[in-house]
Amino acid sequence: MRRRFLAAALGMSMAVAMTPAAAFAEETSTEEATEVVSEVASEEDTDAEEESSEAETKAFDYSEGYDEKGFFEGVKALDYVTLLDYSHMELSDEIIPSDEAVQSQIDKTLSSYTKTNQITDENRLIEDGDTVNIDYVGSVDGVEFEGGSTDGKGATVTIGVTSFIDGFLDQLIGHAPGENFDINVTFPDPYTKNTDLSGKDAVFNITINYIEEKITPEFDDDFIAENLPDYESAEAYRQSVYDNLYKQNMYNALFQYVVENSEIKDVPEEVVDTVYNERYQYYTSIASMYGVGIDAFLSANGLDEDSFRDMCKTYAGNYLVLQAVMETEVGR
């Protein structure tokens, strides 16, 4: 019974680990990926490459290279892997989700239901850390300069977070919605975005449109009933979060233990090719979402063609270990 449980759990680990999305998560978080590709997108014009990437992604079959069991097609993993004896494997209490981990997941859920309120009360003064919508018009020696105005479209900035000319955002503190006033700043020298402004003093006429206030809902039974009706109560949802984290922690621990304690004698090139192709296509789709090409995306993540293939070979070896477990327990 114990071996069957371990086999089932490891099988689930294999199913989860071999998805491109899980692979992406192993290398970088979604937030990090978004930040990296956004930076690249702002620097490069990759429309042609993006269109090509999208076409390739749509045509790709992610089941290619696998048989009906999800094993690598035509490959017996036990020929390439020596498994450890996992029949007496014990898992530590570290797989038990902490209260903080559970609450973090709940907070992420709540954040997706956050609403934004626009404060226009003239008695509400801007504070450090506030998110504010402003309009501005910049001038040097009384002459407006190109790119120095919002043209009445408004710009949302966060004091202490958004990158602006030194001293620009700090001078908004203490002002209120509806106010119109001037601030004085000095452009850095050099100022690469517009070298004509390097080191020059400028005046910006500012209009405070409103202060943004994020309203996060309370985590209670009413919230669950309104937004997550599949759960009977807030406590039921909390338990579901706990259970899912526990399962994921268990799968990860099993995966790591078995892979680290087994011997991978060799990884067939056709297996590496299968993993390489699916990863390449998946990353291409991620890159195209942000308007960059695959080469720029890999480069931004510190990878070139050789290191990317080496990474795929490592993961292919890990997957062979899990397949070897399944071959041992349920047959080829």
N, C-alpha and C positions, 0 to 999 in steps of 0.2 A: 504493500500500500504506500509506504514511504517513497519507494523508488518511482511509483506511478505519479505521485504528487509532484516529486521533483522534476520528472520528465514533462509533466503538463506545464509546470511553472516555467521551465526552461524553454519549452515550446512556445509559450506566450512571449517570453523574452525575445526569442528569435523572431517571432512575428512582428513585435514592436520594433526591435532593433534594426530590422532589415528594411523598414520603410524609409524612403528618402527624407521625410520630415524629421524622423528621429535622428538620422545621421547628421542632418544640418544642426540640430540642437546640441549634438555632442561637441561640435567644433566652435560654435558661437551662439550666443543668445539672439533672439529675435531683435531685441533692442539694439544690440551691438551691430547686427547685420544691417538694420535700417539706417543707423547712423553712418556706417561706412559707405554703403551704396548711395546714400543721399549726398554725401560729400563728393563722391566720384561723379554723380549725375550733374552736380552743379559746375563741374570743371570740364566735362566732355560732352561733345555732341555725338550721340551714338544711335541716331534714328535708324539708319540703314542696318546696323548690326542688331538692333533691337527687333526689327521686323523679321530678320532672318532667324533670330533666336526663337521668336514666337512660333514661326512656321515649323522649326525643328521640334520644338516641345510638343506641339499639337500632334505631330506625326509619330511620336515615340510610344512604343508599347512597353510598359513597365513590367509586364509578365515575361518578356523575352529573356531567355536564358534560364528559366525556372520550369520545373515540371509541375504536374497537377498537385503534388504534395507541398510545393513551395521549396523543394530542394533544388540545388544547382543541377541543371539538366546534364545527365550523363556523367555525373561526378559522384564517386563514393567517398564521402568525407573521411571515413575510417582508414582509408589508404594514406591519408595525409596528416592525420591527427592521432596522437596518443593521449587518451583521456585519463584524468585522474580518477580514483575511486571516490565518487561523490555520494555513495550510499549512506555515509554517516556524517554528511556535511551538516554543520550547525550554523545558524544565522544569529548574529548578535542583536542586542536590543536596539542598536542604532537604526534599524529599519522602522521602529515605532515612530510615527510622526509626532513632532513636538507641537505643543499648543501654538507656538509662534508660526510654525509652518502651516498649520490648519488655518489660523487667522489670516495669514498672508494670502492664501488662496481665496478666502472669503472677501478680503479687501479688494482683490483683483476683480471679483465678481461685482462688488458694489461699485467699483470705479467705472464699470461699463454702463452703469445706470445713473452716473453723475449728470446733473443738469447745471447749466451755466446761467447765472442771473446777472443782468446788467444794472449796476448801481449808478444812478444819476443824481443821487442826493448830494447837494452842494455842501452839506455838513460832513460828508465822509471824506476825510483827507487821505491822500495816497501814502502808503507806508512801504518800507523796504520789503521786497518779496511779493508785492501786489502785481497782478496782471492788469494792464491798463490798455485801453484803445485810445490812440491819439492821432491827430493830424499835425503835420509840421511843414514849414517852408523855410529852407535854409538860404542864407545869402552871405556873400563875402564882399566887403566894402560897398554894401547896399545893393549889390547885384545878385539876383538869384542864380544858382548854378545848376547844371544838369544833374539829375538824379537826387536832388536835395529836397524833393517835395513828395508828399503822399498823394497829391492831386485830389484831395478830399475823399480818398477811398478808405482812409483809416489804416492804421498799423497797430497790431496787438503786440505788446512788449511786456516782459516780466522784469521788474526791478531786481538787479543783482544776478540775473540769469541770462537775459538776451544780450548778445554782443553788439555794442554800439561804441561810438567815440567816447573816450574816457570823459567821465563827468556828465555826459548827456542825460542818462537815466536818473542819476542821483539827484539832479535838479528838479525832477518831477515830484519828489517827496515833499509832502506838506501842502501840495495843491489839491484842488477838488474838481469833480466833474463840472463842465461848463466854463471853466476858467480859460482865459487866453492870455499868454504872457511870453516873454522872450527869455531865452537862455543863451549863454555865451560858452563856446567851446573852442578848442584848438585842435586842428587836425594833426595826426602824427606825422613825423617826417622820417622816412618817406611814407607816403600814403599810396599804396600800390593800386587801389581801385580807381584813383584819379590823381595822377602825379601833379596836376596843376594846382591841387589843393594842399599839397604837402606843406606842413608847418604853418598853414594860414589860420588866422582867427576867423571864426564864423559866428553868425547870429541865427538862431532858429526860433521862429515864431511857432509857439505850441498851442494847440487846443486840446483840452482833455475831453474826450467824448464820453467815456464811462469807465468804471472799474468792474472787472469781471470777478464774480464770486461763484466758486464751485460749490454746489450743494450735493453732498453725498447722502443717500438714503440711509435710514437706520436699518440694521439687520434684525428684523423681527418677523413675527408670523404674518403681519400685514404685508410686508415686503415680499415674502415668499408667495403668499396667496395671489398677489397682483402680478408678479413677474416670473415666478418659477412654480406654477401650479402643480407640476408633477410631484412635488414634495409636500408632505402634510404639514410641516412646520419648519421653523428656523433650525430647531434641534435636529430634525431629520436631514436637512441639507448639510448641517455641520458634520453629522455622522457619515454622510455620503462622501464628503470631502476627505474625511479621515480615512475611510475605507479605500478610496482611490489612491491616496498617497501611500498608504500601507502596501497595497499591491504593487505600485510602481517602485517603491523602495525595495520590496522583496525581489522583483524582477531584476532590478539593477544590481542588487547584491549577488544574486545567483549568477547573473551574466558575468560580472567581474570576477567572482571566485572561480568559476569553471574555466574561463579564458586564461586567467593568470596562472592556474595550476595545471594546465594541460600543455602538451608539447605539439607545436605546429611544425611538422617536418618540412613541408613545402606547400606552396599555394599555386595551383595550376593557373597558367596565363588566361585560360578561358574564363575562370572564375573572377580574376582581376578585371578582365574586360567587361564582364557583366556588371560588376559593381561600378566600375569606372563610367560606363555608359549611362547607367541610371542616375548616378550622382551628377554627372555632367549635365544631363537634361534637366534634372531638378534645380540645380544651381542656375542654369540658364533661365528657367522660368522665374526664379526669385529675382535675378538681376534685371530681367525685362520689366518686372513690376515697378522698378525704380528708374527705368529708362537708361540702363547701362548694359553694356555687353558682357559676356561671360569672362573674357580675358581681363577686362578692367575690374570686374568683381573679384576674381581670384587674386589679382595683384593687390587689391585693396585689403585682402585678407591674408596677405603675406605668402601667397602660393604662386608657383609657376607650374608649367606642364609636368616637370619631373617630380616636384614635391607633391603635386596633386595626385599623381599616379601612385606614389609611395604611400600616401594617406589611404588611397583606395585599397591598396594591397594589404595594409594593416587591418582594415575593416573586413576585407574578404577573408582573411585568416580567422578573425573572430567569428564570423558567420559559419565557417567550416567547423569550428569547435561545436557550435550549437547544433549544426546539422548532424555531427557525429553522435551527439547525445541522443537525438531523435532516432537515428539509425540503430543505436544500441537498444533503445527502449521499445520502439514500434516497428522497426524494420525499414529497409530501403524502399 
